[in-house]
Amino acid sequence: MKVSVKVKKAINGVMVLTLALQLQACSSITNSMEKQKANTDVHLQLGIRYLNLNRLEAAKENLELVIAADPNNVQAHNALAFLFEKIEKIPEARKHYETALKLSPEDLSLQNNFGRFLCEHQEFDNGLALLDKAIANLLNDRPWMAITNAGICQLGLGQQQKAKTFFKQALQANSNYAPALQQLQKISYQNREYWAAKGYLQRYLQVAQQNEGTLWVSYQTERALGNQNLAEAYRSELLEKFPFSKEAKQVESQQ
């Protein structure tokens, strides 16, 4: 059966039109997916930024929009877990940490954050196991964070000497890491090494501001050294800047 030239042209026209419609549909789907990913990225960036600014409600709203669009977004789960920690919703924090770790078991940030979380909730073995993985990973370009968290975990176990070793190791990796300096200030005071405590405070103040913890140790250290005027200055700063902290209540009770 012969097909006329007109029919052939009509068939070819239909084929071209069908192909064009298919390409248009693919382009539309691709554009839609790219737009959705762009929106998700924006919400993720906003969520993390708001979290860093302690604008927790705005952070939570943006991060939950990310999870709704992309349930497997590891960064969003990690950030939400930390947010729920801050507002003391521990079961929700654990759920997001566990979900993120299942999705990305080798993620260094997750190993560090979840390891710290577990140690803070007395799950020391599991916490240290994650922190040890993060410390041992040669791709970790900020090992001092996990090392310091491992030291804090050792303090929770009552192993002060091991903790001190970890903190000094953290400072070997980053001599200006404030959390490790603060921990060594506190340990030095507890061991009545008052001049060492003052030294760690001086190094700390070169990279960070006083907080309720450093002020409390500074006050106690100067009292122990008999420097009453300086001790009183630290006490006043603590009461002024952190009046509702447990440290402020402690110094008030000492007067």
C-alpha positions as CSV (number, residue, x, y, z in Angstrom):
1,M,0.0,0.0,0.0
2,K,1.5,3.3,-1.1
3,V,1.3,6.4,1.1
4,S,0.8,9.7,-0.7
5,V,3.2,12.5,-0.3
6,K,0.6,14.6,1.5
7,V,0.0,11.8,4.0
8,K,3.7,11.3,4.5
9,K,4.1,15.0,5.2
10,A,1.2,14.9,7.6
11,I,2.7,12.0,9.5
12,N,6.1,13.7,9.6
13,G,4.4,16.8,10.9
14,V,2.7,14.9,13.6
15,M,6.0,13.2,14.6
16,V,7.8,16.6,14.7
17,L,4.9,18.1,16.7
18,T,4.9,15.1,19.1
19,L,8.7,15.3,19.6
20,A,8.5,19.1,20.1
21,L,5.8,18.6,22.8
22,Q,7.8,15.9,24.5
23,L,10.9,18.1,24.5
24,Q,8.8,21.0,25.8
25,A,7.4,18.8,28.6
26,C,10.9,17.6,29.5
27,S,12.2,21.2,29.6
28,S,9.2,22.2,31.8
29,I,9.9,19.4,34.2
30,T,13.6,20.2,34.3
31,N,12.9,23.9,34.9
32,S,10.4,23.0,37.7
33,M,12.9,20.6,39.4
34,E,15.7,23.2,39.1
35,K,13.4,25.9,40.6
36,Q,12.4,23.5,43.4
37,K,16.0,22.8,44.2
38,A,16.9,26.4,44.1
39,N,14.1,27.2,46.6
40,T,15.2,24.3,48.8
41,D,18.8,25.6,48.8
42,V,17.5,29.1,49.7
43,H,15.5,27.8,52.6
44,L,18.4,25.7,53.8
45,Q,20.8,28.7,53.8
46,L,18.2,30.8,55.6
47,G,17.5,28.1,58.1
48,I,21.2,27.8,59.0
49,R,21.7,31.5,59.1
50,Y,18.7,32.1,61.4
51,L,20.0,29.2,63.6
52,N,23.4,31.0,63.9
53,L,21.6,34.2,64.8
54,N,19.5,32.3,67.4
55,R,16.3,33.2,65.6
56,L,15.0,29.8,66.2
57,E,11.4,30.0,65.1
58,A,12.5,31.4,61.7
59,A,15.2,28.7,61.5
60,K,12.8,25.9,62.3
61,E,10.2,27.1,59.7
62,N,12.8,27.2,56.9
63,L,14.5,23.9,57.8
64,E,11.1,22.1,57.9
65,L,10.3,23.5,54.5
66,V,13.5,21.9,53.3
67,I,12.6,18.5,54.8
68,A,9.1,18.7,53.3
69,A,10.6,19.2,49.8
70,D,13.6,16.9,50.3
71,P,13.2,14.3,53.2
72,N,16.8,13.1,52.6
73,N,18.5,16.4,53.1
74,V,21.3,15.6,55.5
75,Q,22.2,19.2,56.3
76,A,18.7,20.1,57.2
77,H,18.3,17.1,59.5
78,N,21.6,17.9,61.2
79,A,20.6,21.6,61.7
80,L,17.2,20.7,62.9
81,A,18.7,18.2,65.4
82,F,20.9,21.0,66.8
83,L,17.9,23.4,66.9
84,F,15.8,20.9,68.9
85,E,18.7,20.5,71.3
86,K,18.7,24.3,71.9
87,I,15.0,24.3,72.8
88,E,15.4,21.1,74.9
89,K,13.3,18.8,72.7
90,I,15.7,15.9,73.1
91,P,13.6,13.1,71.5
92,E,13.1,15.2,68.3
93,A,16.8,16.1,68.3
94,R,17.8,12.4,68.5
95,K,15.4,11.5,65.7
96,H,16.9,14.0,63.3
97,Y,20.4,13.0,64.2
98,E,19.7,9.3,63.7
99,T,17.9,10.0,60.4
100,A,20.8,12.1,59.1
101,L,23.4,9.5,60.2
102,K,21.5,6.7,58.4
103,L,21.5,8.8,55.2
104,S,25.2,9.8,55.5
105,P,27.1,7.7,58.1
106,E,30.5,9.1,57.1
107,D,29.5,12.8,57.5
108,L,32.1,14.4,59.7
109,S,29.8,17.2,61.0
110,L,27.2,14.6,62.0
111,Q,29.7,12.4,63.7
112,N,31.0,15.3,65.7
113,N,27.5,16.7,66.6
114,F,25.8,13.4,67.3
115,G,28.8,12.1,69.3
116,R,28.8,15.2,71.5
117,F,25.0,14.9,71.9
118,L,25.3,11.2,73.0
119,C,28.0,12.1,75.5
120,E,25.9,14.9,77.0
121,H,23.2,12.3,77.5
122,Q,25.5,9.8,79.2
123,E,25.8,7.5,76.2
124,F,29.5,7.7,76.5
125,D,30.6,4.6,74.5
126,N,28.5,5.4,71.5
127,G,29.4,9.1,71.6
128,L,33.1,8.4,71.8
129,A,32.9,5.9,69.0
130,L,31.5,8.6,66.7
131,L,34.0,11.2,67.9
132,D,36.9,8.8,67.4
133,K,35.8,8.2,63.8
134,A,35.7,11.9,63.1
135,I,39.1,12.4,64.7
136,A,40.7,9.5,62.8
137,N,39.3,10.6,59.4
138,L,42.2,12.1,57.4
139,L,39.7,14.3,55.5
140,N,38.7,16.1,58.6
141,D,40.2,19.6,58.3
142,R,38.9,20.7,61.7
143,P,39.8,17.8,64.0
144,W,40.1,20.0,67.0
145,M,36.3,20.2,67.3
146,A,35.9,16.5,67.7
147,I,39.0,16.2,69.9
148,T,37.6,18.8,72.3
149,N,34.2,17.1,72.4
150,A,36.0,13.8,73.1
151,G,37.7,15.5,76.0
152,I,34.4,16.8,77.4
153,C,33.1,13.2,77.0
154,Q,36.0,12.0,79.1
155,L,35.2,14.6,81.8
156,G,31.7,13.1,81.9
157,L,33.3,9.8,82.6
158,G,35.4,11.3,85.4
159,Q,38.6,10.9,83.5
160,Q,40.1,14.4,84.0
161,Q,43.6,13.5,83.0
162,K,42.5,11.9,79.7
163,A,40.3,14.9,79.1
164,K,43.2,17.2,79.6
165,T,45.3,15.3,77.1
166,F,42.5,15.7,74.5
167,F,42.2,19.4,75.1
168,K,46.0,19.9,74.7
169,Q,45.9,17.8,71.6
170,A,43.1,20.1,70.3
171,L,45.3,23.1,70.9
172,Q,48.1,21.5,69.0
173,A,45.8,21.3,66.0
174,N,44.4,24.8,66.6
175,S,46.1,26.9,69.3
176,N,43.3,29.5,69.3
177,Y,40.3,27.1,69.8
178,A,38.3,28.8,72.5
179,P,36.4,25.8,73.9
180,A,39.6,23.9,74.5
181,L,41.2,26.9,76.2
182,Q,38.1,27.4,78.4
183,Q,38.2,23.7,79.5
184,L,41.8,23.9,80.4
185,Q,41.2,27.1,82.4
186,K,38.6,25.3,84.4
187,I,40.7,22.2,84.9
188,S,43.7,24.3,86.0
189,Y,41.6,26.1,88.6
190,Q,40.2,22.8,89.9
191,N,43.8,21.5,90.3
192,R,44.8,24.7,92.1
193,E,47.1,25.7,89.3
194,Y,45.9,29.2,89.5
195,W,48.6,30.9,87.4
196,A,48.0,28.3,84.6
197,A,44.3,29.2,84.8
198,K,45.1,32.9,84.3
199,G,47.3,32.0,81.4
200,Y,44.6,30.0,79.6
201,L,42.1,32.9,80.3
202,Q,44.5,35.4,78.6
203,R,44.8,33.1,75.6
204,Y,41.0,32.7,75.5
205,L,40.3,36.4,75.6
206,Q,42.5,36.9,72.5
207,V,40.0,34.9,70.5
208,A,36.6,35.1,72.4
209,Q,34.5,37.1,74.8
210,Q,34.0,36.2,78.4
211,N,31.0,34.0,79.2
212,E,29.4,32.9,82.4
213,G,31.7,29.9,82.7
214,T,35.0,31.8,82.2
215,L,33.9,34.6,84.4
216,W,33.0,32.3,87.2
217,V,36.4,30.5,87.0
218,S,38.2,33.9,86.8
219,Y,36.4,35.1,89.9
220,Q,37.3,32.0,91.9
221,T,40.9,32.0,90.6
222,E,41.5,35.6,91.7
223,R,39.9,35.0,95.1
224,A,42.2,32.0,95.6
225,L,45.2,34.2,94.7
226,G,44.1,36.9,97.1
227,N,43.4,39.5,94.3
228,Q,40.2,40.8,95.8
229,N,39.8,43.8,93.6
230,L,40.1,41.8,90.4
231,A,37.9,39.1,91.8
232,E,35.2,41.7,92.6
233,A,35.5,43.1,89.0
234,Y,34.9,39.6,87.6
235,R,32.0,39.1,90.0
236,S,30.3,42.4,89.0
237,E,30.8,41.5,85.3
238,L,29.2,38.1,85.8
239,L,26.2,39.6,87.6
240,E,25.8,42.3,85.1
241,K,26.0,40.3,81.9
242,F,24.6,36.9,83.0
243,P,22.3,37.7,86.0
244,F,20.1,34.6,85.5
245,S,22.9,32.1,85.1
246,K,23.6,29.4,87.7
247,E,27.1,30.9,88.0
248,A,25.7,34.2,89.0
249,K,23.5,32.6,91.6
250,Q,26.6,30.8,93.0
251,V,28.7,34.0,93.4
252,E,25.7,35.7,95.0
253,S,25.5,32.9,97.6
254,Q,29.2,33.3,98.4
255,Q,28.8,36.9,99.7
